Amino acid sequence: MKCVEIGLYARVSSEKQAQERTIESQVATILDYVESKQEKIEPDLYFIDDGFSGSSLERPGLDRLRDKALAGSVSKVYVLAPDRLSRKSAHQILLIEEMKRLGVDFAFVNRDIGDTPEDQMLLQIQGIVAEYEREKILERSRRGKLYAAKKGKVNVLGGAPYGYYYKKATETEDAAYIIDLNESIVVKEAYNLYCNEGKSIGQIAKEFTKKGYPTRSGRTFWERSVIWAMLRNPAYMGKAAFRKTKRVRRIKKTKLAIKSEYPQRSELSSSRDRPKEEWIYISVPAIIDEKTFEYAQIRLKSNIKLSPRNNKKYNYLLSGLLRCKTCGYSIYGKPASNSKYKRLYYRCIGQDGHRWPPREELVKVIP
């Protein structure tokens, strides 16, 4: 007789819910129901996702559950409700069918759902209702943030950029950006090196790394992209921008999507810059003057036109089409830098020393 290994799956969709420990009440409800069935769940078969959206299948707890099911280590899983499994009816059906093929049954605490046509129709209706509720919440949130931004409320901006810290709203005061004295010195130095001393973004990143300045994460290695974003952020001249980007359909597959058999991101999973005319500016304390910021923007635009990457000497037929088999990152063309012959290479972006130190050797694929 086959042993029935029972597990549970629980999920909350926001960090706030996770902090308020609503996941614990969800687990407790499931355990009480399981106990009433005179069954038991071992702790190693608790599959928990704290603060993960139900609109995506990219969740560590869910991934572990699917791995266990594939290995035959679980045969029944209790879930509070279908919308905890997924907010999308298509994802619910995908997961339930996948588990059935692996011999795993889902049991929902709020209502037992069997294999009858009526039960399956109810499951799909619940999924559609959950999708509707999610879209309604998102739309209300979007409209609420838009209204608050037009009123100059900082809380719609979320976390503060490097150089500031975020002061949460209280009953008497609104949220605010407060200048961090130590970080603001680094911001001023970045603008000074770029605008007054003519340093490149790469040179600034190397200098900050050499000096050991801590980044927001506490590391002392500075990425060029961090400096680039710092030089583009209008918050530093006292005008934090809301609605700078918009969600669009992803055209190129990500490294994660290439390796995955299942869809793991929403359809609108990529972002693009909005026209500046659509930005909503919110007043915050300034770290640099507006003239310095505008000059940085002029130089950034000029650098794009003069960048060697936009004035290619060689044509690479497979540029933008290849990806590394090992890590999944893009591969780009690069000429040999230490040879008198014009030999061309394709190189994985993951091998760039300034991105992922220590530096590794070029991989030669074209003689």
N, C-alpha and C positions, 0 to 999 in steps of 0.2 A: 504493500500500500504506500502510495506517495505521500511524503510528509508535507504538510501545508505550512510554508513559511510566510507569515503575515507581516506586512509593513504598513506604514502610514505616510501620507504626504500632506504637508501643510505649507501655505504660502501667504505672505502679506506683501502688498505691492509698493509700499513706501517706507522710507527710512523712519518717518515719524511713527508709523504703525509699529515698526520693529522696535523702536525705542520705548514705546508704550507697552511693549510685551503682549500685544494682542495675539501674537503667535502662540504664546503659552496657553491662553484660554482656548484657542482653536485646537491645540494638541490635547488639552484636558478634556474637551468635549468628545473628541474622537476616542480617547482612551476609556472614558466612561461608557460610551456606546459599545466598544469592543468588550469591555468587562461584562456588560449586560448580556452579551452573546456567549459568555464564558470562554472567551478567547484571550490570547496574550500576545503582545508585540514586544520583541526584544529591542533594546535601545539602539543596537547597531542597524536596525531596519527603520529608523526614523529618518525620513527624507524631508529636510526643511529648507525653505528658501525665504530668508528674511530680507525684505526690501527689494523684491524682484517683480517686475511687471509681468502680468499674465498675458500680455499681448505678444510676448516673445517666447520661443522655446529654448533660448540660451540662458539656462539656469543651472547652477551647480548641483542643487538638490535633485532636480529632475534628471539631469545627466547621470547622476549616481544611481538613481532608481532604474533608469533604462539600461545602464551597464549591469546592474544586479539581475534584472530580468533576462538580459541576454545570456548571463552566466548561469541562469537557472536557480538563483539564490533566493528568489521570492516568487510566490504563486498567487498572492492576494494582497491588495493594497486598499486601505481605507482612506477616503478623502471626505472632508466636510461637505463640499458641494462641487458640482461640475465647474463653476467659475473659479474655484481655487486651483483646479487642474490647468485651466486655460480660459482666457477671456474671449477667445475666438472659437466659434463652433467648428471651423475647419480643423483647427489644432486639436480640439477635443476628440473629434472623430479619428484623426490621424493617430493620436496616442492610444485610444481605446482599441483600434484595429491592430496597431503594432503589438500591444500587450496581449491581445487575444491570440495572435499568431505565436507568441512566446509562452502561451499557457498561463497568463496572468489575468486575474479578474479585478476590476475596480468595484468597490462598494462605497456608495455615497451615503453619508450619515443622515442627511436631511430627507432623503427618500431613496428607498431601494429601487434600482432601475434594472429591469430584466432584459431578456432578448426578444420580447414580443414587439410587433410593429408599433403598438401604442407607446410602449416604454421608450423605444428608440426615437419616436417622433417627439416625445416629451423632452428627451435629452437635447435634441436639436433645437427645440423651442427655447429651452433654458439657455442654451448657448447664444442664440440670437438675441434674447433679452439682455444677457450679460454684455454682449457687444454694444447694444443700444445704450445701456446705462453708462458704459465706459465712454462712448463717444459724446454722450450728453454732458458727463462730468468734464471731459476735456474741453468742450466748447464753452461751458460756463467758466472754466478756469481761464481760457484764452481771453474771453471777453472781460473778465474781472481784472486780469493783468493789464490788458490794454487800457482800461479805464483808469487804473491806478497809476500807470506810467504817464498818462496825459496829465494827471494831477501831481506828478513829480515825486511819486513814492519810490524810495530806493529798494524796498523789499521785493519788488518784481525782478530786480537784477540778480538776486541770489548772492552767492559768495563773492567777496571782494577780490579784485585782481591784486597781484603783487604790488606792494607799496601801501596797501590799506589793510585794515581789518574790519570785519563786518560787525556792527553793533546791532543786536536784535531789538525789535520793537518792544516797548513796554506799554502799560496801560495809559501812560501819560506822554510818551515820546514815540515818534516814528523811528523806523530802522534808519541807519545811517552808515556811510563809509567814514572811517576815522583813519587819518594818516598814521602809518607805522613809521616812526622816525628812522629806524635802522634800514628798513627796506626802501624808504623814499630816497635815501642817499644813493643807493644803488641805481634806482630809476634815473635820478638826475645825472649820475655818472654815465649811464648808457646813452642818454640824449646828448650829453656833452661830447663823448667820444665819437658819436655818429655825426652830429651836426657841426661841431666846431673843429674837431681834430681829423675828420674825414676817415675814421676807422670803418672797416666793413663789419657786417653783422657777425661773420665768422671770427674776425679778430677780437671783437668785443666778447664773444662767448669764450674764446680761449683765455683772454685776459681775466675775466671773472673767475674762470675755473682755476687759473694759476694763483689768483689772490685768495681762493678758498671761500668766496662769498657763498653763503647758504641759499639755496633755492627755497621756494615755498614748501617743497617736500622734505627739506632738510639736507638734500644732497649738495655736493659742491661742484658737480659736473653740470655745466650749462649747455643746453641744446641751442642751436642757432634759431630754431623755431620759437623758442621762448623769448629771445631778444627781438625777433621779428614781430611777434604778437605785441610785445611791450611797446615797440615803436609805432604801432598802428592803433593803439587803444586811446580813443579820445577822452577817456575818463581822467587821464593824467593832466589834461588842460582844464579840468573841471566840468566836462560834459560827458557823463557816462551815457552810452547809447543802448537803447532797448530795441529789439527787433532788428538786429544787425544781420541775422541769417534767417533762412527759411528751410523747411524740410522738403526734400525732393526725392524722386525715385532714384535709387542707386543704379548706375549704369554698369560700372565695373564691379566684379565680385571682390569681396574682401578676402584676406588670407583665411579667416575662419570659415567663410562661406564655401571656399574651394574645398576645404577638408571635410565639410559636413555633408551628410546625406540628406538632411532635412532643412527646410527653411528656418533660419534662426533670427531674422531681423524683419521688422515691419517693412511694408512696401516703400514708405517714405523714410528711408534709413540713411540718407545722405543729406548734407547741408550745403547751401550756396549763399553767398553774400547777397543781401538785398541792396537795391539802389539807395544811396545815402539820403535821397529825398524821402524815403519811407522810414528812416530812423526816427526814434523819439528820444530826445535828449533830456537827461535828468541831471540837475545840478549836484555836484559833489565837490569836496575840497580839492583845489588844484595843487599839483606837485611841480609842474613846469608851466611856463607861460604859453599862450596860444601861438605866438610868433614862432617859437622853437618847434612846437608840434607841427605846424603847417610846413615849415622848412623840411622836417623829417619826411613828411608825406611827398614833397616834391622830389627829394632825393630817392625815396623808395621807388617812385614811378620811373625815374631816370635809370635806376639800377636794373629794372626789369628790361628796359629796352637795350641796355648795353651788356646784359648778362651773357657770358659765353654759351650758356645753355640755349639761348635764343638765337645764337649765331653759329650754328653747327658747321664744322668744317667737313664732316663725314656724314654720309647717309647710312643709317642702320635700318635695314629692311624689317627687322623683327622688333624694333623699338616699341615698347608698350604692349607687346603681345606675349612676352615670355615671363614666366614666374619660376622661382627657385623650387625645385622638387623637395628640398629638405625643409625649408622654413615657410615657403609660400609667398615671400616678398617679391616685388617686381625686380626685373633684371633690366639694366640699362647699358647702352653702348659706351665704351671708353677706349681711347687710343692708348697704345703703349707709351709710357712716359719716360722710360729709361733705355730706349732703343733708337738707333739711327734709322731703322726701317719703320715704315708705316704699317705696323701690325695692329689690328683692331681686336678688341675683346668685348665680351658681354660679362657684366659683373652684377652679382646680387647686392642689392642695397643694404642687406643685413651684414655685409662684410665691411662697410665703411667704418673706418677707425674712429672718426669724429662722432659717429652715432653709437657704435657698440664697441668701445675699447675692450681689449687691445686690438690693434689693427691686424688684419689677416691678409694673406697674399691674394693677388688676382687669380681668378679661375679662367684659364685660357680656353676658349671654345672655337676661335677662328684663327687659323694659321696666317 
